[in-house]
Amino acid sequence: MLSSWIFNLILAAGEVVLLRPLIVQRDAFSLRRLSLRLVGVALLAGLLAGLLGMDPFGMLRLLAWAIFLHGTALAALAGWLLWYRSRLLAGACLAIAVILPAIAFNAFRTEPYRLEVTTHRISAPGLTKPVTIVLIADLQTDHLGDYERMALIQAMELHPDLLLLAGDYVQLPPGAALEATQRELNAYLKEIGFAAPLGIYAVEGNTDPPGWERAFEGLSVRTVRSTSTFDLGEIRLTALSLAASFNQSLALPPAPEEAFHIALGHGPDFALSPDATVDLLLAGHIHGGQVQIPGFGPLITLSAVPQSWSTGRTELPTGGTLVVSRGIGMERGRAPRLRFFCRPELVVLELVPPPGASAQHRSRQPGAAELRERASPRRALPKSRPVHSLPPTPPAGS
């Protein structure tokens, strides 16, 4: 991007102006002068990022350039300047000059593509047979490459009974590129026979533009824009609108006592509602923060849920289980495309009947295993019955 070039050129010029006197007087400078000059460079980087970044993600992208490119060069320069003053400080600076590029290579080139499959085994009252759900969150791509294709194939190879898609599919501005990527994704999903015995349900994400449903045209995927509840036999699924998933006082429609109730939303904020009394709550959106600090967790979540809820499995005070996926993709647009201690993931939910569950106590539709035996991967969905739909819920405080 042009702003990155401008940022790097101005920052490099500032570094030359600030640090050249120290290089010329290598034998005479003081540690205090070096420290002050380096602080000046850091302040200049922050000022330029604020002026040129255009939005918070753009600022983070420019600051990433400052840390990994300019930080590496400055650490090497400081090591050279300090070599005859303090071998200990010089060695520390040179170590930083080696570590920063290694971190950058891992964060930008390696970790974003190391897809992990995370499995949660959940006791599901109301079920008489096990059900496997695969949660796909935040594909969030601007180009359908080998990684995205591999992730979708891997999801199918897990042989899910039910596929749930938590939003953010293609992140591009409206236009020809968006429509071309949606068509490419659509064609690939058809090619791999994207289907599941109990169905595929997709909700809207916050980066999905109008017409996001085009990516699923002609497929056995139920796209949901308004909160709707579906009867899948032993499972009752409530798919939330985008606004409803961020509503912290959301009242979910009740489900029959004998059914296992699942709520699927893009954002996890609805889990904060005291009325979100469902068995299993599923969401994405947060990406695990994309950058996590060991022992601390994600630096940024862009969600109202506590940091401890922002990734993985949480047993809620309301009695339900919240599972938030770290997602497959990354934030696009102006954001830095990196992951650090936060691998992408596919989430597998193994729902198992509680001990002693029996089909004799309830009349059910055929179980998931039965449906899989009777349906090829390319067959249409079983005819689940929409129970009721709610109008779009405005965000809290709007």
C-alpha positions in Angstrom: 0.0 0.0 0.0 1.1 3.6 -0.7 0.8 4.6 2.9 3.3 1.9 3.9 5.9 3.2 1.4 5.4 6.8 2.6 5.6 5.7 6.3 8.8 3.7 5.8 10.5 6.4 3.7 9.7 9.2 6.2 10.7 7.1 9.2 14.0 6.0 7.5 14.8 9.7 6.8 14.0 10.6 10.4 16.3 7.8 11.6 19.1 9.1 9.5 18.7 12.6 10.8 18.5 11.5 14.5 21.2 8.8 14.4 23.8 10.0 12.0 25.6 12.2 14.6 26.0 9.1 16.8 27.5 7.1 13.9 29.9 9.9 13.0 31.0 10.3 16.7 30.9 6.6 17.5 33.7 6.9 20.0 32.3 10.0 21.8 28.5 9.4 22.2 26.9 8.6 25.5 24.3 6.0 26.3 21.9 8.7 27.3 22.2 10.3 23.9 21.6 7.0 22.2 18.6 6.3 24.4 17.0 9.7 23.7 17.5 9.3 19.9 15.9 5.9 19.9 12.9 7.3 21.9 12.7 10.0 19.3 12.5 7.4 16.5 9.8 5.6 18.4 7.8 8.8 18.9 8.2 9.6 15.2 6.9 6.1 14.3 3.9 6.5 16.5 3.1 10.0 15.1 3.4 8.8 11.5 1.3 5.7 12.2 -1.4 7.9 13.6 -1.3 10.3 10.6 -1.1 7.7 7.8 -2.9 4.7 9.3 -6.4 5.9 8.5 -8.0 3.6 11.0 -6.9 1.5 14.0 -6.0 -1.6 11.8 -4.0 0.7 9.5 -2.1 2.1 12.4 -1.3 -1.4 13.6 0.0 -2.4 10.2 2.4 0.6 10.1 3.5 -0.1 13.6 4.3 -3.7 12.6 6.6 -2.2 9.9 8.2 -0.1 12.6 8.8 -3.0 15.0 9.9 -5.7 12.6 11.7 -3.8 9.9 13.0 -0.6 11.5 13.3 -2.2 15.0 15.6 -4.9 13.5 17.8 -2.3 11.8 18.0 -0.1 14.9 18.8 -3.0 17.2 21.7 -4.0 14.8 22.9 -0.4 14.7 22.8 -0.1 18.5 24.7 -3.4 18.9 27.4 -2.0 16.6 27.6 1.3 18.4 27.8 -0.3 21.8 30.3 -3.0 20.9 33.2 -1.2 22.5 31.2 0.3 25.3 29.3 -2.7 26.7 29.6 -6.1 25.2 26.6 -7.2 27.3 24.3 -4.4 26.0 25.7 -4.9 22.5 25.0 -8.6 22.7 21.4 -8.0 23.8 20.8 -5.6 20.9 22.3 -8.0 18.4 20.1 -10.8 19.8 17.0 -8.6 19.3 18.1 -8.0 15.8 18.1 -11.8 15.2 14.9 -12.5 17.2 12.7 -9.9 15.6 13.0 -11.3 12.0 12.4 -14.8 13.3 9.2 -13.6 15.1 8.1 -11.8 11.9 8.7 -14.9 9.7 6.7 -17.1 12.1 3.9 -14.5 12.6 3.4 -13.5 9.0 4.5 -16.5 7.0 4.1 -19.6 9.1 1.6 -19.5 12.0 -1.4 -18.1 10.0 -1.3 -21.3 7.9 -0.8 -23.9 10.7 -4.4 -24.9 11.0 -5.3 -26.8 14.2 -8.3 -29.0 14.8 -9.7 -28.5 18.3 -12.1 -31.1 19.6 -14.6 -30.5 22.5 -16.6 -33.4 23.8 -19.9 -32.2 25.3 -22.6 -34.2 27.2 -25.8 -33.3 25.4 -29.1 -34.1 27.3 -31.8 -34.8 24.8 -29.6 -36.8 22.4 -29.9 -40.5 22.1 -27.1 -40.8 19.5 -23.8 -39.0 19.2 -23.6 -36.0 16.8 -20.5 -34.4 15.4 -20.6 -30.7 14.6 -17.8 -28.8 12.8 -17.8 -25.1 13.4 -16.2 -23.0 10.6 -15.6 -19.4 11.6 -14.0 -16.5 9.9 -12.6 -17.9 6.6 -12.3 -14.1 6.0 -10.2 -14.3 2.8 -9.7 -11.9 0.0 -8.3 -14.6 -2.2 -9.2 -18.3 -2.3 -5.7 -19.9 -2.1 -4.3 -23.3 -1.3 -4.6 -22.7 2.4 -8.3 -21.9 2.3 -9.0 -24.8 0.0 -7.1 -27.2 2.4 -9.1 -25.9 5.4 -12.4 -26.5 3.7 -11.3 -30.0 2.5 -10.2 -30.8 6.1 -13.5 -29.7 7.5 -15.3 -32.2 5.1 -12.8 -35.0 6.0 -13.9 -34.7 9.6 -17.3 -36.2 8.4 -19.6 -33.8 10.3 -23.2 -34.6 10.9 -23.9 -30.8 11.1 -21.8 -27.9 9.6 -22.2 -24.5 11.2 -20.7 -21.4 9.6 -20.2 -18.4 11.9 -19.8 -15.6 9.4 -17.0 -13.5 7.7 -16.5 -15.4 4.5 -14.9 -13.0 2.0 -13.5 -9.6 3.1 -13.4 -7.3 0.1 -15.1 -4.0 -0.8 -18.1 -4.3 -3.1 -17.1 -4.7 -6.7 -15.8 -7.0 -9.3 -13.1 -8.6 -7.1 -15.6 -9.4 -4.4 -18.0 -11.1 -6.8 -15.2 -13.0 -8.5 -13.9 -14.4 -5.2 -17.5 -15.3 -4.1 -18.0 -17.2 -7.4 -14.6 -18.9 -7.0 -15.5 -20.0 -3.4 -19.0 -21.1 -4.6 -17.5 -23.3 -7.4 -15.0 -24.8 -5.0 -17.6 -25.7 -2.4 -19.7 -27.4 -5.1 -16.5 -29.3 -6.3 -15.8 -30.8 -2.9 -19.5 -31.7 -2.3 -20.0 -29.3 0.6 -22.9 -30.9 2.5 -23.8 -32.6 5.8 -26.6 -35.0 6.8 -28.2 -32.6 9.3 -27.5 -29.6 7.1 -25.3 -26.5 6.8 -26.3 -23.2 8.4 -24.5 -19.9 7.8 -24.9 -16.7 9.7 -23.7 -13.2 8.6 -20.4 -11.8 9.9 -19.5 -8.1 10.4 -17.2 -8.1 7.3 -19.7 -9.7 5.0 -21.1 -7.1 2.5 -24.6 -7.1 1.1 -25.0 -10.1 -1.1 -22.7 -12.4 0.9 -25.1 -15.2 0.3 -23.9 -15.4 -3.3 -21.0 -17.6 -2.1 -23.5 -20.3 -1.2 -25.9 -20.2 -4.2 -26.9 -23.6 -5.5 -25.5 -25.3 -2.4 -27.3 -27.1 0.4 -26.5 -24.2 2.8 -29.2 -22.3 4.7 -28.1 -18.6 4.9 -29.6 -16.8 7.8 -29.9 -13.0 8.2 -32.8 -12.8 10.7 -32.7 -14.8 13.9 -34.4 -18.1 13.1 -34.8 -21.4 15.0 -34.7 -24.7 13.2 -36.0 -28.1 14.4 -33.4 -30.8 13.6 -35.0 -33.5 15.6 -33.1 -34.0 18.8 -31.3 -30.7 18.2 -32.9 -27.3 18.2 -30.7 -24.7 16.4 -31.1 -21.0 16.8 -29.1 -19.0 14.2 -28.7 -15.4 15.1 -28.7 -12.3 13.0 -25.5 -10.2 13.1 -27.0 -7.6 15.4 -28.5 -10.2 17.7 -25.1 -11.9 18.2 -23.7 -8.6 19.7 -26.8 -8.0 21.9 -25.8 -8.4 25.5 -29.4 -8.6 26.7 -30.7 -11.0 24.0 -33.7 -13.1 24.9 -33.5 -16.4 23.0 -36.6 -18.3 22.0 -37.3 -21.3 24.2 -36.8 -24.8 23.1 -38.6 -27.9 24.2 -37.1 -29.4 27.3 -36.3 -32.7 25.6 -34.3 -31.0 22.8 -30.6 -30.0 23.0 -30.6 -26.3 22.1 -27.7 -24.7 20.2 -27.3 -20.9 19.5 -25.0 -19.9 16.6 -23.9 -16.3 16.2 -21.0 -14.4 14.7 -20.0 -12.4 17.8 -20.0 -14.0 21.2 -21.4 -11.0 23.1 -24.9 -12.6 23.3 -23.4 -15.0 25.8 -23.4 -12.2 28.3 -27.2 -12.1 28.4 -28.7 -13.7 31.5 -31.5 -14.9 29.2 -29.1 -16.8 26.9 -30.1 -20.0 28.6 -29.3 -22.5 25.9 -27.2 -25.6 26.1 -24.4 -24.7 23.7 -23.4 -21.2 22.4 -21.1 -21.0 19.4 -19.4 -17.9 17.9 -16.3 -16.6 16.1 -15.4 -13.0 15.3 -12.5 -12.6 17.8 -9.9 -14.7 15.9 -8.4 -15.4 19.3 -7.1 -11.9 19.1 -4.6 -13.0 16.4 -1.8 -12.0 18.7 -1.6 -13.6 22.2 1.0 -13.1 24.9 1.8 -16.3 26.8 0.4 -16.1 30.3 -1.7 -13.0 29.4 -3.8 -13.9 26.4 -5.1 -11.8 23.5 -4.2 -8.1 23.4 -7.3 -7.1 21.4 -10.6 -8.9 21.3 -13.1 -6.3 19.9 -15.8 -7.9 22.0 -17.5 -7.2 25.3 -16.9 -10.7 26.7 -14.2 -11.2 29.3 -10.8 -12.0 27.9 -11.1 -15.5 29.4 -14.2 -16.2 27.3 -12.6 -14.9 24.0 -11.2 -18.2 22.8 -12.0 -21.9 23.5 -14.5 -23.4 25.8 -16.2 -21.6 28.8 -18.8 -23.0 31.2 -21.2 -20.1 31.7 -23.0 -19.0 34.9 -26.3 -19.6 33.1 -25.4 -23.3 32.8 -24.6 -23.3 29.1 -21.3 -23.9 27.3 -19.7 -21.2 25.2 -17.3 -22.2 22.5 -15.5 -19.4 20.6 -13.4 -20.3 17.6 -10.1 -18.7 16.8 -11.2 -18.9 13.1 -9.5 -20.0 9.9 -8.5 -16.7 8.4 -7.3 -13.2 9.5 -8.4 -9.6 9.4 -7.8 -8.3 5.9 -8.0 -4.8 4.5 -5.5 -2.5 6.2 -4.8 -4.8 9.1 -1.4 -6.6 9.5 -1.9 -10.2 8.4 -0.3 -12.1 11.2 -0.9 -14.5 14.0 1.3 -14.9 17.1 0.8 -17.7 19.6 -2.7 -18.0 18.1 -3.0 -20.6 15.5 -6.1 -20.8 13.2 -8.5 -23.6 14.0 -11.4 -25.7 13.0 -13.6 -26.6 15.9 -15.1 -30.1 16.3 -17.9 -30.5 18.8 -18.6 -34.1 19.7 -22.1 -34.2 21.3 -22.7 -37.3 23.2 -25.8 -38.5 25.0 -25.6 -38.5 28.8 -25.2 -42.0 30.4 -28.5 -43.9 30.4 -30.1 -41.9 27.6 -32.6 -44.0 25.7 -34.7 -43.5 22.6 -37.6 -45.1 24.3 -38.5 -41.9 26.2 -39.0 -39.7 23.1 -40.1 -39.8 19.5 -37.3 -38.6 17.2 -36.3 -38.1 13.6 -33.6 -40.4 12.3 -30.2 -39.9 14.0 -27.2 -38.3 12.4 -25.4 -41.6 11.8 -28.5 -43.0 10.1 -28.8 -39.9 7.9 -25.1 -40.2 6.9 -25.6 -43.7 5.8 -28.6 -42.7 3.6 -27.2 -39.5 2.1 -24.2 -39.0 -0.1 -22.1 -35.9 0.5 -23.7 -34.1 -2.4 -27.4 -34.8 -1.5 -29.7 -32.0 -0.5 -30.3 -31.2 3.1 -32.9 -33.1 5.1 -36.0 -31.0 5.4 -35.5 -29.3 8.7 -38.4 -27.3 9.9 -38.0 -23.6 10.7 -39.7 -23.2 14.1 -39.9 -19.5 14.2 -38.0 -16.4 13.1 -37.4 -13.2 15.0 -37.0 -9.8 13.4 -33.4 -8.4 13.3 -32.4 -7.4 16.8 -30.8 -3.9 17.0 -27.5 -3.7 18.8 -27.7 -2.9 22.4 -27.7 0.9 23.0 -28.7 1.7 19.4 
